[in-house]
Amino acid sequence: MSYKIAWVSEKNNLSGSLVRLEKLELKHGQVRVRVMRVGLCRTDIQQMKAPKKEGLILGHEGSGSVVESFSDKFCVGDGVMWFPYSAGPSSLCESDEILFDSNFKKENDIGRNQEWSSWGVDEDGVCAEEIVVPAASLIKKPLHWSWELAAYYEPVLAALAPFKGRESDLSNKKIGLCGEGRIAHLTERLIETHGGTAVRVGSNFTSKDQQLDGFIECSLPCPFEHFISLLRPSSFIVVKSRGAHQISIPSSLVVQKELTIRGCWYGESDAALVWMEANKIFLETLFGPVFPMSPEGLGAALEEEKKEKVKVFINPQKC
């Protein structure tokens, strides 16, 4: 990737810093994107506090407009959004080989067993005026979508993961979830649109209230032992947080109740696009302010993001 002005992590500086980097030439299969929106999330906050690599460009959610293309898949002016991971040897990132098909089934040479590298965590991210990315990681933005909605593609893709292949299992089922932030609101909506009933549970929620048919982890730390006691026998638990957290699950309760524990990564791309189109009005209620990519703007954006109530965006075109 290459940048003009970019936001990077910096040791002992919880707000990072803005730097100007050299603009590199495109290689075959790459696209230069003018970044219009970057969505902040808790992963970015974690990287600010303890960056995996100092000087790394932050951010992974976003949308933008193609300004130069060395790929037959995209033309100048195309609006795009992206899947913020790279896979396999670096040569793959310089080719047109797709990293995931339209249904996001990772069952090819760079599939489920592949080591994936996360933008903004393992390698440079997207919070910059311009970025150069492999065309294989991009999909076109629907023309009528706002930059904010397109930038929310990755969170929805992740939130859909627990429902992949389980759509019929959720009909008339009570599914518990914890958390009060926007991720919990998004998961609640997804449960309901898949025919289930979402039940917010907390430490004061007891099995006398009602038993649950499943539980989706939305935030950590999460008191799994308490929530497992609320589950019916033969029900399920979905774990979806991708951070480096340690999860403690009491095996005796899992065995006694014959529970299924399932980890999930991302849902299907086509399903995400269809669901977002049908739920645009709801999604917009999760969106908060757009801040400029200036020292003052970034500071204000970080403070707002820490609340995890609404999705906060950065506009890198306003530096």
Residue, then its C-alpha position, 0 to 999 in steps of 0.5 A: m500500500s502507499y499513501k500521501i498523508a496517513w494516520v500511524s500508531e506511535k509508541n507512548n502516544l495514544s492519539g497516534s500521529l499524522v505523517r506524509l509518506e512517499k507515493l509509490e507506483l502501482k503494480h499489476g493487479q493493484v488499484r489506487v483509492r482515494v479514501m473517503r471514509v474510515g470507520l473507527c472500531r475497538t480494534d483501532i483503539q487497541q492498536m493505539k494503546a498497544p500497537k503490534k507494530e509502531g508506525l503502522i497505518l491505522g484503520h481497516e474499515g472504509s470506502g473510497s473512489v478509484v483514482e488509478s487502476f492496473s486491473d481490468k476489474f475497476c475503472v477510475g471513478d468506481g466507488v469501492m469498499w473492501f475486505p481488509y485482509s491479505a493472504g498468502p505470499s506477497s505476490l498474491c497481492e500484486s495479482d488479480e486472483i480473488l481472495f474470496d468468491s462472491n459468497f466468501k467461501k475460503e476453500n481454495d489455495i488461500g483458504r481456511n488454513q491460510e495465514w491471513s494478515s489484517w490491515g491496520v494490525d499486521e500490516d498498514g491500514v487504510c486511514a490515509e488520503e490515498i492507498v494502494v491495495p490489491a484489486a482482489s480485496l475490493i468490491k464495488k460500492p452500490l451507486h446509491w450508497s453513502w460513503e458511510l454505509a459502504a464503509y460499514y460493509e466489513p462490520v456487517l460482514a463480520a456480524l453475519a458470521p454467526f448466521k451463516g448456514r444457520e438461518s433455519d435454526l433461528s426461527n422462533k428461537k430465543i438467542g441471548l447476547c450481551g453488550e449495549g453498544r452498536i455491535a449488540h444493536l446490530t446483532e439484535r437486528l440480525i437475529e430478528t431478521h433471521g426469525g429469532t428473538a434477541v434477548r439482552v442478558g446481563s449478570n442479573f439475568t437468571s435462568k428463572d427468567q427464561q431459558l435460551d436456545g443459543f448465545i452470541e458473544c458480542s463483547l469481551p470480557c464476557p462471563f460465560e459461566h453465567f450465560i451457559s447456565l441460561l442455555r437449554p441442553s443441546s443449544f449453542i454458543v457462538v464466539k466471534s471476537r477476533g482480538a487476542h483475548q483469553i476466554s474461560i469456558p467451564s467444560s463441565l457445564v458444556v459437557q453436561k448440557e451437550l452444548t455446541i461451541r462455534g467460532c466464526w469469522y465472516g459471513e457471506s459477501d452476497a448476503a451482506l450486500v443484500w441485508m445492508e440494502a434491505n436495512k439501510i434505514f436501520l444501519e444509518t441509526l448506528f452512524g455517528p459524526v464524521f471527523p476530519m483527519s486532523p490532530e483535533g479531529l482524530g482526538a475527538a473521534l477517539e473520544e467518541e469511539k470509546k463510548e461504542k454507542v455509534k459508529v464514528f467515521i474519519n474523512p481523510q480528505k479533510c486534513 
